[in-house]
Amino acid sequence: MDNFVDQTEFWYEKGGDNKRDDDKWWMPTVKVPSEGLSDVTRKWLQYQKECVNQVLKAAMAINAQVLVEMEIPEIYIESLPKANRQFEFLLLNLTLDQLIQ
């Protein structure tokens, strides 16, 4: 976020001042000049997005690996109805497989 401090081509309006009607009313709204962003700023923002996506993918892979290594307590498994146990294991395995890839 420190990289965004010196940006002058776009700015944010605080969430409380917005008139957003959706469920993210608290988020700031990005404002750009009427002529739009320069090519340099547009490329810089795209680069920042790619960096953030790389960090997100790495964090998801680490979380998936930790989940794979975690042991599910037997008392928890036994407390589930039989149908829910099978569904939960299936869902967990499918989700972990997708995250690891």
N, C-alpha and C positions, 0 to 999 in steps of 0.2 A: 504493500500500500504506500510505502514511502516514495515509490517511483511516481505516484500521481500528484505529489505535492506541488510541483512546479508547472503543472499543466495550465495553460491559459486558453486553449481552444475549446474546452468544455468545462462544465461545472455542475455541481449538484445542488438541488434544492432540498432542504431538510424535509424529512418525512412528515412532520407535524403540520407543515405549511401546505402540503399537497391537497388536492381535491380528488384523490384517487378513489374510485368506487370499488376496487377489487379487494381481495383479502390481504394484499401487501401494502396497505395504506401507509405503514410505518417506514417503508423503504424510501430512500432519497430518489428523486427523479433526475436523470441526466438531461442537461440542457446543452444544446450546441448552437452556434451562430446560424443565422438563416441561410448563409451560403454553404454551410456544411463544414466538414473537417478537411484539412489538407491531406494529401496523399501520405506525407510523412507521419502524421498523427494516426491516420487510419492503419498504416502498416505497424506502427508501434503498438497500438491497441491490439491488433491481431496477434502480434508476438507475445504480448502480456497474457492474452487468452490462452495461447498454446502452452505457455509456461505453467499457468495455473492448472490446466488440464493434465499436464504431466505429473504435477504434485498430487492432484486428486487421484489419478490412476495408481500412483505408488502407494498412497495411503490406503486405498481400497484393497490393493494386493496384500499389504501388510495386515490389515484387519481380517481379510479372508484367511490368511495363513494362521493367524492367532486363533480364529474360530475353529479351524480344522484341528488344531492342536489341543483345544479345550476339551475337557472331559465333561460330559453331561451327567450330573448326579443321578444315580439310579433311583433315588426317592422321587425325583421330579418325573422321570420316565414312568415310574409305577403309578404316579398320581394322575396321569392322563388316561382318558378313556381309550380303549384299544384302537378305535378308528382314528382318533386324533394322534396317537403315537405314530401310526404308520404314515399319516399325512405329514406330520411334522418332520420325520426323518427324510421323507421324499423331498419335501420343500427345502429343507436345510441342505441336502446333497445337491439339488439342482441349483440353488442359489450360490453355493460355494463353488461349484464347477464353473458357473458363469463368471464369478468374480475373479477366479484364478486365471482364466483365459484372458 
